[in-house]
Amino acid sequence: MEIELYVGFISFFFTAIALIIAFLYLYAIVTPYDDYKLIFEDNNIAAALGFGGAIIGVSIPLYSALVNSVSYTDFVIWGAIAILIQLIFALIVTRITGKYSVETKISQGVIPVGILMAFLSISIGLLNAGSMSY
């Protein structure tokens, strides 16, 4: 096999990892609660479920971008779009107030809300990925 194949794999793979790391950083900024504190210090299962769903939710369209892109640049652009869409979704959902406040419920550790947030993130990720499969 040619070395270019390995270089291509490594560049796409590590770029995808870098995009996920960037997403993790930006997601924590977008959500009004401190995801990392809730998960690592408070052992908040609801926050962990929601955050885990967000990771899967962004990985699905990143996969679609990897499969459907015609070049490295195309992948990076579609990957950035995937992240942006997932972040906009999180921004909107976590700003709902009142009795359906995700912020309040996640902070309180309400597990069903964490599960719902995870499933919503995954659903948006699937729609995001499907929209990329031109």
N, C-alpha and C positions, 0 to 999 in steps of 0.2 A: 504494500500500500504506500501511497505517497504521503510524505510528511505534511502536505497541505491539508489533508483530511483531518489529521490530529490537531493541527493548529486551528482549523475551523471549529472543530468540536470544542476545544479548550476556550476559544474566544467567545463562542455563543454561550457555552455553559457558564463560564465565570461572569459574563455580562448579565445573564439571567439571575445569577446569585446576587450580583451587585444591585440589580433592579429590585429584588426582593428585600435586600437590606435597606435600600433607600425607601421602599414602601413602609417597612417596619418603623423607620425613623419618622417619616411623614405622617403615618397613621396615628402615632402617639401624639403628634402635635395637633392633628385635626380633631381628635376626640377630646371632649371637655374634661375628662377624668384622666388620671395618671395610670395608664395601662400597666406599666412596669411595676409601679408601687403596689397596685391592687393585686397583681399576679405574684410577684416575688416576695413581697413583704407581708401582705394581708392574706395571702393564700385564697384569693377570691376566685372561686370556680367559674362564676358567671363571666367575669372579665377574661379568664383564660379561654373559655369556650368561644366567646365573641371574637377574641383576638385570633384564636386558631382558625375560626371560620373565615376571618378576613385574609389570613395567609393562604388558605386554600382558594378563597375567592379570587385573589390576585394571581395565583399560580396557574389557574385554568386558562385565563386569556393570555398569559405569558407563554404557556404551552402552545396555544393556538397561533400566537405570533411566531414562535419558533418553527412550527410546521408549515405555515403559509407564507412566510416572508421570502422574498426573492433575493434578498441580500442582507448583509449584516446591518447596514444603515436602515433598511426597511424594518428589520426586527427591532432595532433600538427605538425607532419612531413609534411603532405599534405597541411596544412594551411601555413606553412613556404614556401613551394614550390609555392603555389598560390601567395603569396605576392612577392616572388622573380620574378616570371614571369611578374606580373603586373608592378613591378618596372623596370625591364629590358625594357619592352615596353615603359614606360614613359621616360626612359633615352634616348632611341633611337629616339623616335618621337620628343622630345623637343630639340634635338640637330641638327635637320635638319635646314640648313641655306638657305639663298636666299629668293626668293619670297614666298616660302612655310614654312618659319620660324614660327613655333608654338610659340617659345619664344617671338619673336617680336610682333606677332599678339595678343597673350594673354596679354602681357604687355600693348599694345595699347587699349585693351578692345574690340577687334573685336569679336562680339558675335557669328557669324557663325563659327569661328574657335573654340571657346569654346564649341559650340554644337558638332562640328565634333570631338573634343578631347573626349568629354563625350561619344559619340556613339562608337568611336574607343575603348575606355577603356572598355565599356560594352561588345562590340563584343569580345575583347580579353578575358574578364572574362567568357563569355559563352563558348568559345573554350577551355579555361583553365578548366572550370568545366566539359565539355563534355569529355575531355581527362582523367579526373579522374574517370569517371563512369565505371570503369573496371567491 
